[in-house]
Amino acid sequence: MAEEEDETNFDEDLDDGAGGTDGSHGKRKRLFSKELRCMMYGFGDDQNPYTESVDILEDLVIEFVTEMTHKAMSIGRQGRVQVEDIVFLIRKDPRKFARVKDLLTMNEELKRARKAFDEANYGS
């Protein structure tokens, strides 16, 4: 009998905490569903993954971005998030750091290419 009560309490605890980031899991607009479905397919999932899987992944992504943003806002200039703050936060994670470094390098290369293209077409 006591085991049944413990299981019931455990189930209630799960129900209390599982509701998304704002407590209204089913009502929140999904921001990244299309992109996450494509990414999941690209990493080997089914072409049409379960909606529940996409929703869970989206909740994790939003939670991660929110936490990183709050941390970045607290370490740099108050109320502002700068690239350097994000780089500082991920400096100890080699995979994330390498990826961010690659993306920043590619961004700079694209800026230079756009500038060169504009100068060639419109002459400065």
Backbone hydrogen bonds, N-H to C=O, Kabsch-Sander energy under -0.5 kcal/mol:
donor,donor_aa,acceptor,acceptor_aa,energy
5,E,1,M,-1.6
6,D,2,A,-2.2
7,E,3,E,-2.5
8,T,4,E,-2.3
9,N,5,E,-2.6
10,F,6,D,-2.4
11,D,7,E,-2.5
12,E,8,T,-2.4
13,D,9,N,-2.4
14,L,10,F,-2.0
15,D,11,D,-2.3
16,D,12,E,-2.2
17,G,13,D,-1.5
18,A,14,L,-1.6
19,G,17,G,-1.2
27,K,24,S,-0.7
28,R,24,S,-1.7
31,L,29,K,-0.5
36,L,32,F,-2.9
37,R,33,S,-2.4
38,C,34,K,-2.0
39,M,35,E,-2.5
40,M,36,L,-3.0
41,Y,37,R,-2.3
42,G,38,C,-2.4
43,F,39,M,-1.6
44,G,41,Y,-1.7
45,D,40,M,-2.9
54,V,50,Y,-1.9
55,D,51,T,-2.7
56,I,52,E,-2.3
57,L,53,S,-2.4
58,E,54,V,-2.6
59,D,55,D,-2.4
60,L,56,I,-2.1
61,V,57,L,-2.5
62,I,58,E,-2.7
63,E,59,D,-2.3
64,F,60,L,-2.5
65,V,61,V,-2.7
66,T,62,I,-2.4
67,E,63,E,-2.6
68,M,64,F,-2.6
69,T,65,V,-2.4
70,H,66,T,-2.5
71,K,67,E,-2.5
72,A,68,M,-2.7
73,M,69,T,-2.4
74,S,70,H,-1.3
75,I,71,K,-1.4
76,G,72,A,-1.7
79,G,73,M,-0.7
80,R,77,R,-2.1
82,Q,80,R,-0.5
85,D,82,Q,-0.8
86,I,82,Q,-1.5
87,V,83,V,-2.5
88,F,84,E,-2.3
89,L,85,D,-1.9
90,I,86,I,-1.8
91,R,87,V,-0.5
91,R,88,F,-0.7
93,D,90,I,-1.9
97,F,93,D,-2.9
98,A,94,P,-2.4
99,R,95,R,-2.1
100,V,96,K,-2.7
101,K,97,F,-2.5
102,D,98,A,-2.4
103,L,99,R,-2.6
104,L,100,V,-2.6
105,T,101,K,-2.3
106,M,102,D,-2.6
107,N,103,L,-2.2
108,E,104,L,-2.0
109,E,105,T,-2.3
110,L,106,M,-2.5
111,K,107,N,-2.2
112,R,108,E,-2.4
113,A,109,E,-2.3
114,R,110,L,-2.6
115,K,111,K,-2.4
116,A,112,R,-2.4
117,F,113,A,-2.5
118,D,114,R,-2.8
119,E,115,K,-2.4
120,A,116,A,-2.1
121,N,117,F,-2.3
122,Y,118,D,-3.0
123,G,119,E,-1.3
